[in-house]
C-alpha cells in the first residue's frame, strides 16, 4: 500500500518540479497500473 502512495507523491513532485500536468498524469497512471 505504501508503494502506491510513494508513486503518487513522486508523480506530484515531478508535476511541481516541471510545472506540467502530464507528469502528474503519469504518476496517477502508475497508481492505476499497480492497483
Steps between C-alpha positions, in 0.01 A plus 500: 500500500785739579638435151181649350535812718868538410420478128233766542733733690772452237250592229388811688859601574591469131197713416606774742860477382424529128172688536337264253171315540623214280748382763228492766284291265792258459521462877125438517531249215764310699259484794225355281737243352633387839152476653 
